[in-house]
Amino acid sequence: MKPFSFVHVADVHLGYAQYNLEERRRDFSEAFRQVVDLTLELKPNFMIIAGDLFDDPRPGNVILSFSVQQLKRLKDANIPVLATNGSHDYSPNVLTGTILAPLDEAGLLHFLPRHEGASWGSDYCYVYGIRNFRTKLALERELQRYYEEHPPKAESPFNICVFHQSVDHPEVFPSAYAEMKFNQLPAGFQYYAAGNVHKPIRLEISGSLLAYPGPTETTSYAEAEFKKGFYFVELTQDNIVNSQRIPLETREFSILRKDFSALEPVKVTEEARSIVAQSEKEGEVLVLILKGILPKGFRGFDVDQSSIQSTASKALYVHVINKMQEAGLEEKIPLPSQADLRGRAKTYFLEVLKENYGEDGANSLAQALIHFVELLKAGDLKSVKEKIEEVLRAEAE
């Protein structure tokens, strides 16, 4: 077999202005610039982008211009970019679709689901792409039809399947919330290039390699524990797959957890301000998680989060997460996990909306409603306003 190599990247989320900060939007762009810089040094035969190149199916002009510049650098170096869409850079709205389609039309990347057989091939490799289905219900309803319309033909010396879904496996995603079972993927592929799960994973399943590179920048403080990066995969002449993770230099996140039990909110605010002043580092994102039980008669919102945030003089941003409970509530049944609440909310929204909007419309609206709730919970009113305006524009069109 002819030896070759490729880069596997996913979840780039270009355009994401985390915490409504333009600096964070630039951080996501800088991470992708590093990916391109390193890819040009590695000189692979091709690059795979396994979904969510963009954070939104309608990126702003500045982000779109940046992506064109970076993709053109790869094109000029004769490194094809093979991509599928993710849940962020695709909209079921027929007028929006995915920004990957016009980039494909311009010859800057090869959007696999748009081409005959949803594939790309050479004399040494076959790459098959599955489009993203956004929800588990949509996948169960449409995946088989997709295979019938784009039959996978894993007949090459080496076969790669590209997709952007979470797979039901104990080391990948809880089975109750995973969108896809591993046996729903087409058989006969040696490498499954995945996206959507925001942590680096490499698993050997039934003689094949399933890989998630994780995001290229930190989209949530829960991801701060691992260094961001992508995979560089080399196939030797003896059909041996060598995979290494290439690290990226991204903005530092520091996570601090502090129990303030029995302290009144004024004292919690005072001590939290002191912690921020002593702990912050230049340019970092500092996440301060307030835990504990407040004295009887006080509520969590009595803690002055704005005052805590304003203490910072070095950090780019202080993200305060207030998990303090009122006295007496600690004996109640523990709150469900965020993932569990999200799943229950989605089920409820689907049931309420399905009758008037049909399954497709209900799925789209349920996803939007959950996203709005998460933005409101984070206090991100600007993004809520932008999303509402986007929906209104789409309806007007």
C-alpha positions as CSV (number, residue, x, y, z in Angstrom):
1,M,0.0,0.0,0.0
2,K,1.2,3.5,-0.8
3,P,2.0,5.4,2.4
4,F,0.1,8.6,3.0
5,S,-0.9,11.0,5.8
6,F,-3.8,13.3,6.7
7,V,-4.9,15.8,9.3
8,H,-8.1,15.2,11.2
9,V,-9.6,18.3,12.8
10,A,-13.2,19.1,14.1
11,D,-15.2,21.6,16.2
12,V,-13.3,24.7,15.2
13,H,-16.3,27.0,15.8
14,L,-15.1,30.0,13.9
15,G,-17.0,33.1,14.9
16,Y,-17.8,32.1,18.5
17,A,-17.6,35.3,20.6
18,Q,-17.6,33.5,24.0
19,Y,-18.8,35.7,26.9
20,N,-19.7,38.3,24.2
21,L,-16.0,39.1,23.9
22,E,-14.5,40.0,20.6
23,E,-11.1,38.8,22.0
24,R,-12.6,35.3,22.3
25,R,-13.9,35.4,18.7
26,R,-10.3,36.2,17.6
27,D,-9.0,33.3,19.8
28,F,-11.1,30.8,17.8
29,S,-9.8,32.3,14.6
30,E,-6.2,32.2,15.9
31,A,-6.6,28.5,16.8
32,F,-7.6,27.7,13.2
33,R,-4.7,29.7,11.9
34,Q,-2.4,27.6,14.0
35,V,-4.0,24.4,12.5
36,V,-3.3,25.7,9.0
37,D,0.2,26.7,9.9
38,L,1.0,23.3,11.4
39,T,-0.7,21.5,8.5
40,L,1.5,23.3,6.0
41,E,4.5,22.2,8.0
42,L,3.4,18.6,8.3
43,K,2.6,18.4,4.5
44,P,-0.2,15.8,4.7
45,N,-1.9,14.4,1.6
46,F,-5.2,16.0,2.7
47,M,-7.1,17.5,5.6
48,I,-10.4,16.3,7.1
49,I,-12.8,18.7,8.9
50,A,-15.4,16.6,10.8
51,G,-18.0,19.3,11.2
52,D,-18.5,22.6,13.0
53,L,-15.9,24.6,11.1
54,F,-18.2,27.5,11.9
55,D,-20.2,28.3,15.0
56,D,-23.1,29.5,12.9
57,P,-24.4,28.6,9.4
58,R,-24.4,32.4,8.6
59,P,-21.0,33.6,9.7
60,G,-20.2,37.3,9.6
61,N,-18.3,38.8,6.7
62,V,-15.1,39.1,8.8
63,I,-15.1,35.4,9.7
64,L,-16.0,34.3,6.2
65,S,-13.2,36.4,4.8
66,F,-10.8,34.9,7.3
67,S,-11.9,31.3,6.5
68,V,-11.4,31.9,2.8
69,Q,-7.9,33.2,3.4
70,Q,-6.9,30.1,5.4
71,L,-8.5,27.6,3.1
72,K,-6.8,29.3,0.1
73,R,-3.4,28.8,1.9
74,L,-4.2,25.0,1.9
75,K,-5.4,25.0,-1.7
76,D,-2.2,26.8,-2.8
77,A,-0.2,24.1,-1.1
78,N,-2.2,21.4,-2.9
79,I,-3.7,20.0,0.3
80,P,-7.4,19.2,-0.4
81,V,-9.8,19.9,2.5
82,L,-12.5,17.3,2.8
83,A,-15.4,18.3,5.1
84,T,-18.8,17.4,6.4
85,N,-21.1,19.8,8.2
86,G,-21.9,19.9,11.9
87,S,-24.9,20.8,14.0
88,H,-23.6,24.5,14.3
89,D,-22.6,25.2,10.7
90,Y,-25.8,23.8,9.2
91,S,-29.4,24.9,9.3
92,P,-32.4,22.9,8.1
93,N,-33.8,26.1,6.6
94,V,-33.6,25.6,2.9
95,L,-32.4,29.2,2.3
96,T,-29.6,28.9,4.8
97,G,-28.3,25.3,4.6
98,T,-24.6,25.3,5.2
99,I,-21.9,27.8,4.4
100,L,-19.8,24.8,3.4
101,A,-21.7,24.6,0.1
102,P,-20.6,27.9,-1.4
103,L,-17.0,27.3,-0.2
104,D,-17.2,24.0,-2.1
105,E,-18.5,25.8,-5.1
106,A,-15.6,28.1,-4.9
107,G,-13.2,25.2,-4.9
108,L,-11.8,26.0,-1.4
109,L,-13.0,22.7,0.2
110,H,-14.7,19.4,-0.8
111,F,-18.0,19.3,1.0
112,L,-18.4,15.5,0.9
113,P,-22.3,15.2,1.1
114,R,-22.6,17.5,-1.8
115,H,-20.7,15.3,-4.2
116,E,-21.6,12.1,-6.0
117,G,-21.4,9.2,-3.6
118,A,-20.7,11.7,-0.8
119,S,-17.1,10.8,-1.3
120,W,-13.6,11.7,-2.4
121,G,-11.1,9.2,-3.7
122,S,-7.6,8.5,-4.9
123,D,-5.7,5.4,-5.9
124,Y,-4.7,4.9,-2.2
125,C,-7.7,6.2,-0.2
126,Y,-11.4,6.5,-0.2
127,V,-13.2,9.1,2.1
128,Y,-16.9,8.9,2.6
129,G,-18.9,11.7,4.4
130,I,-22.1,11.6,6.3
131,R,-24.0,14.8,6.7
132,N,-25.1,15.9,10.2
133,F,-28.7,15.1,11.2
134,R,-28.8,17.5,14.2
135,T,-31.0,15.2,16.3
136,K,-31.3,11.5,17.2
137,L,-34.8,11.4,15.8
138,A,-33.8,12.9,12.5
139,L,-30.9,10.5,12.2
140,E,-33.1,7.5,12.9
141,R,-35.6,8.7,10.3
142,E,-33.1,9.8,7.5
143,L,-29.8,7.9,7.9
144,Q,-30.9,4.8,5.9
145,R,-32.3,6.9,3.1
146,Y,-29.0,8.8,3.0
147,Y,-27.1,5.5,2.6
148,E,-29.4,4.5,-0.2
149,E,-28.9,7.8,-2.0
150,H,-25.2,7.8,-1.3
151,P,-24.1,4.2,-1.0
152,P,-20.8,3.8,0.8
153,K,-18.2,1.9,-1.2
154,A,-15.4,0.9,1.0
155,E,-13.3,-0.8,-1.6
156,S,-10.1,1.2,-1.5
157,P,-6.9,0.0,0.1
158,F,-7.7,2.4,3.0
159,N,-11.2,3.7,3.8
160,I,-12.2,6.7,6.0
161,C,-15.7,7.7,7.2
162,V,-16.2,11.3,8.2
163,F,-19.2,12.3,10.4
164,H,-20.3,14.7,13.1
165,Q,-22.4,12.8,15.7
166,S,-21.9,11.4,19.2
167,V,-21.6,7.7,19.2
168,D,-23.1,5.4,21.9
169,H,-20.0,4.1,23.7
170,P,-19.1,4.3,27.4
171,E,-15.9,6.1,26.6
172,V,-17.6,8.6,24.2
173,F,-21.1,9.6,25.3
174,P,-23.8,8.3,27.6
175,S,-26.1,6.0,25.7
176,A,-29.3,7.9,26.6
177,Y,-28.1,11.0,24.8
178,A,-25.8,9.7,22.1
179,E,-27.3,10.3,18.6
180,M,-25.8,7.3,16.9
181,K,-24.9,3.7,17.7
182,F,-21.6,2.5,16.3
183,N,-23.3,-0.2,14.3
184,Q,-25.2,2.5,12.4
185,L,-22.0,3.6,10.8
186,P,-21.1,1.9,7.5
187,A,-18.9,-1.2,7.8
188,G,-15.6,-1.7,6.1
189,F,-13.8,1.5,7.2
190,Q,-10.4,1.5,8.9
191,Y,-10.7,5.0,10.3
192,Y,-13.8,6.8,11.5
193,A,-13.0,10.6,11.6
194,A,-15.6,12.0,14.0
195,G,-16.6,15.4,15.4
196,N,-19.1,16.8,17.9
197,V,-17.8,15.3,21.1
198,H,-15.6,18.0,22.8
199,K,-12.8,15.9,24.1
200,P,-10.0,14.0,22.5
201,I,-10.8,10.3,22.1
202,R,-9.1,7.4,20.2
203,L,-10.7,4.0,20.4
204,E,-10.1,0.7,18.6
205,I,-13.5,-0.9,17.9
206,S,-13.8,-4.1,15.9
207,G,-10.4,-3.6,14.3
208,S,-11.1,0.0,13.3
209,L,-10.0,3.3,14.8
210,L,-12.7,5.8,16.0
211,A,-11.3,9.2,16.7
212,Y,-12.6,12.5,18.0
213,P,-9.9,15.3,18.1
214,G,-11.9,17.5,20.4
215,P,-12.3,21.3,19.8
216,T,-9.5,23.6,18.7
217,E,-10.5,26.2,21.4
218,T,-12.3,26.0,24.7
219,T,-16.0,26.4,24.2
220,S,-16.9,25.5,27.8
221,Y,-14.9,25.6,31.1
222,A,-15.5,21.9,31.3
223,E,-13.0,21.4,28.4
224,A,-10.3,23.3,30.2
225,E,-8.7,20.1,31.6
226,F,-7.1,19.0,28.3
227,K,-4.9,20.8,25.8
228,K,-6.6,21.6,22.5
229,G,-5.3,20.1,19.2
230,F,-5.9,17.9,16.3
231,Y,-4.7,14.5,14.9
232,F,-2.0,13.9,12.4
233,V,-2.5,10.4,11.0
234,E,0.1,8.5,8.9
235,L,-0.4,5.2,7.2
236,T,2.7,3.2,6.6
237,Q,3.4,0.9,3.6
238,D,2.7,-2.0,5.9
239,N,-0.8,-0.7,6.6
240,I,0.0,0.4,10.1
241,V,-1.9,3.5,11.3
242,N,0.3,5.9,13.4
243,S,-1.8,8.7,15.0
244,Q,-0.4,11.6,17.0
245,R,-2.1,14.5,18.6
246,I,-0.7,17.9,17.6
247,P,-1.2,20.5,20.4
248,L,-2.3,24.1,19.9
249,E,-1.5,27.1,22.0
250,T,-4.8,28.5,23.2
251,R,-5.9,31.0,25.9
252,E,-5.5,29.7,29.4
253,F,-8.5,28.8,31.6
254,S,-8.2,28.5,35.3
255,I,-11.0,26.8,37.3
256,L,-11.4,27.6,41.0
257,R,-14.0,26.0,43.2
258,K,-14.7,27.4,46.7
259,D,-17.1,26.3,49.4
260,F,-18.6,29.3,51.2
261,S,-21.1,27.4,53.4
262,A,-22.6,29.4,56.3
263,L,-21.4,32.8,55.0
264,E,-23.8,35.5,54.2
265,P,-23.9,36.8,50.6
266,V,-22.0,40.0,51.5
267,K,-19.2,38.0,53.0
268,V,-19.3,35.5,50.0
269,T,-18.9,38.5,47.7
270,E,-16.0,39.9,49.7
271,E,-14.1,36.7,49.9
272,A,-14.7,35.9,46.3
273,R,-13.3,39.3,45.3
274,S,-10.2,38.5,47.3
275,I,-9.8,35.2,45.6
276,V,-10.0,36.8,42.2
277,A,-7.5,39.5,43.1
278,Q,-5.0,36.9,44.4
279,S,-5.5,34.2,41.7
280,E,-5.9,35.9,38.4
281,K,-3.2,35.7,35.7
282,E,-2.5,37.9,32.8
283,G,-4.9,37.4,29.9
284,E,-6.6,34.2,31.3
285,V,-10.2,33.3,31.6
286,L,-10.8,32.7,35.3
287,V,-13.8,30.5,36.2
288,L,-14.9,30.8,39.8
289,I,-17.5,28.3,41.0
290,L,-19.2,29.3,44.2
291,K,-20.5,26.3,46.2
292,G,-22.0,25.7,49.7
293,I,-25.1,26.4,51.7
294,L,-26.2,30.0,52.5
295,P,-27.6,30.8,55.9
296,K,-31.4,30.7,56.3
297,G,-33.2,33.6,54.7
298,F,-30.6,34.4,52.0
299,R,-30.8,33.5,48.4
300,G,-28.1,32.8,45.8
301,F,-28.8,35.9,43.7
302,D,-27.9,38.1,46.8
303,V,-24.3,37.3,45.9
304,D,-23.0,40.3,43.9
305,Q,-21.5,38.5,40.8
306,S,-20.8,41.8,39.0
307,S,-18.8,43.1,41.9
308,I,-16.7,39.9,41.9
309,Q,-16.1,40.2,38.2
310,S,-15.1,43.8,38.4
311,T,-12.2,42.9,40.8
312,A,-10.2,41.5,37.9
313,S,-7.3,43.6,36.6
314,K,-5.2,41.0,34.8
315,A,-7.6,38.3,33.6
316,L,-9.4,38.7,30.3
317,Y,-12.6,37.7,31.9
318,V,-13.9,36.3,35.2
319,H,-16.8,33.8,34.7
320,V,-18.7,33.4,38.0
321,I,-20.8,30.3,38.4
322,N,-23.1,30.5,41.4
323,K,-24.1,27.0,42.7
324,M,-24.9,28.1,46.2
325,Q,-28.1,26.7,47.8
326,E,-30.4,28.1,50.4
327,A,-30.5,26.5,53.8
328,G,-32.6,23.4,53.9
329,L,-32.5,22.7,50.2
330,E,-29.4,20.5,50.6
331,E,-31.7,17.7,51.9
332,K,-33.8,17.7,48.8
333,I,-33.4,15.3,45.9
334,P,-30.2,16.3,44.0
335,L,-30.8,18.3,40.8
336,P,-30.5,16.3,37.6
337,S,-27.4,16.8,35.5
338,Q,-27.3,19.5,32.8
339,A,-27.4,16.8,30.1
340,D,-30.4,15.2,31.7
341,L,-32.3,18.5,32.0
342,R,-31.5,19.3,28.4
343,G,-32.8,15.9,27.3
344,R,-36.0,16.3,29.3
345,A,-36.6,19.8,28.0
346,K,-36.1,18.8,24.4
347,T,-38.6,15.9,24.8
348,Y,-41.1,18.3,26.3
349,F,-40.7,20.9,23.6
350,L,-41.0,18.3,20.8
351,E,-44.2,17.0,22.2
352,V,-45.7,20.5,22.5
353,L,-44.6,21.7,19.1
354,K,-45.0,18.6,17.0
355,E,-48.7,18.9,16.4
356,N,-48.5,22.4,14.9
357,Y,-45.1,22.4,13.2
358,G,-44.5,18.8,12.2
359,E,-41.4,16.7,13.3
360,D,-38.9,18.7,11.2
361,G,-40.2,22.1,12.4
362,A,-40.5,20.9,16.0
363,N,-36.9,19.6,16.0
364,S,-35.6,22.9,14.8
365,L,-37.7,25.0,17.2
366,A,-36.9,22.7,20.2
367,Q,-33.2,23.1,19.5
368,A,-33.6,26.9,19.2
369,L,-35.6,27.1,22.5
370,I,-33.0,25.1,24.4
371,H,-30.2,27.2,23.0
372,F,-32.1,30.4,24.1
373,V,-32.6,29.0,27.6
374,E,-28.9,28.3,27.9
375,L,-28.0,31.7,26.6
376,L,-30.4,33.4,29.1
377,K,-29.0,31.3,31.9
378,A,-25.5,32.5,31.0
379,G,-26.7,36.1,30.9
380,D,-25.8,36.4,27.2
381,L,-28.7,38.7,26.2
382,K,-26.8,40.0,23.2
383,S,-26.6,36.5,21.6
384,V,-30.3,35.9,22.4
385,K,-31.2,39.1,20.6
386,E,-29.0,38.2,17.6
387,K,-30.6,34.7,17.4
388,I,-34.1,36.1,17.6
389,E,-33.3,38.6,14.8
390,E,-31.8,35.7,12.8
391,V,-35.0,33.7,13.1
392,L,-37.2,36.7,12.2
393,R,-35.0,37.3,9.1
394,A,-35.3,33.7,8.0
395,E,-39.1,33.8,8.4
396,A,-39.3,37.0,6.4
397,E,-37.3,35.4,3.6
